[in-house]
Amino acid sequence: MTTAEAGHVTGTQDKNYNIIWFVEACLSNALRLETYIGDAEREGDTVLAEFFRKAQADSRKGAEQGKELLRQRLGS
């Protein structure tokens, strides 16, 4: 039997929790990609480093969009 947690246990509605999770995942990804960029640069692979930089920029953008959405929804 599966029960959906709708904020009764965490105190945070699922939809808001999901945004918080998304922001954390984006920020974590941006940090991880910093390592990948360094690895590519050490190997002299500028194409791969640039690929990871673009992915990192997308992750940062996603995090910023998620934070803005949270601000709007939480009223602060």
C-alpha positions as CSV (number, residue, x, y, z in Angstrom):
1,M,0.0,0.0,0.0
2,T,1.4,3.4,-1.1
3,T,0.5,6.6,0.7
4,A,1.2,10.0,-0.8
5,E,2.8,12.4,1.6
6,A,1.0,15.7,1.1
7,G,2.8,17.7,3.8
8,H,1.4,15.8,6.8
9,V,4.8,14.4,7.8
10,T,7.2,17.1,6.5
11,G,5.0,20.2,7.0
12,T,5.7,21.2,3.4
13,Q,3.2,20.6,0.6
14,D,4.4,18.2,-2.1
15,K,4.4,20.9,-4.8
16,N,6.6,23.2,-2.8
17,Y,8.8,20.3,-1.6
18,N,9.2,19.3,-5.3
19,I,10.4,22.8,-6.2
20,I,12.9,22.8,-3.2
21,W,14.2,19.4,-4.4
22,F,14.6,20.7,-7.9
23,V,16.6,23.7,-6.8
24,E,18.8,21.5,-4.7
25,A,19.3,19.1,-7.6
26,C,20.2,21.9,-9.9
27,L,22.7,23.4,-7.5
28,S,24.3,20.0,-6.8
29,N,24.6,19.4,-10.5
30,A,26.3,22.7,-11.0
31,L,28.8,21.8,-8.3
32,R,29.5,18.4,-9.8
33,L,29.9,19.8,-13.3
34,E,32.7,22.1,-11.9
35,T,34.7,18.8,-11.3
36,Y,33.9,17.6,-14.8
37,I,35.0,20.9,-16.3
38,G,38.3,20.6,-14.5
39,D,38.8,17.0,-15.6
40,A,38.1,17.9,-19.2
41,E,40.5,20.9,-19.0
42,R,43.3,18.8,-17.5
43,E,42.9,16.5,-20.4
44,G,43.0,19.4,-22.9
45,D,39.5,18.6,-24.2
46,T,38.1,22.0,-24.7
47,V,35.0,20.7,-26.5
48,L,34.0,18.6,-23.6
49,A,34.8,21.4,-21.1
50,E,32.6,23.8,-23.0
51,F,29.8,21.2,-23.1
52,F,30.0,20.9,-19.4
53,R,30.1,24.7,-19.0
54,K,26.9,25.0,-20.9
55,A,25.2,22.3,-18.9
56,Q,26.4,24.1,-15.7
57,A,24.9,27.4,-16.9
58,D,21.6,25.6,-17.6
59,S,21.7,24.1,-14.1
60,R,22.3,27.5,-12.5
61,K,19.4,28.9,-14.6
62,G,17.1,26.2,-13.4
63,A,18.1,26.8,-9.8
64,E,17.4,30.5,-10.1
65,Q,14.1,29.9,-11.8
66,G,13.1,27.5,-9.1
67,K,14.1,29.9,-6.3
68,E,12.1,32.7,-7.9
69,L,9.1,30.4,-8.2
70,L,9.5,29.5,-4.5
71,R,9.7,33.2,-3.6
72,Q,6.4,33.9,-5.4
73,R,4.6,30.9,-4.0
74,L,5.8,31.4,-0.4
75,G,5.2,35.1,-0.5
76,S,8.6,36.4,0.4
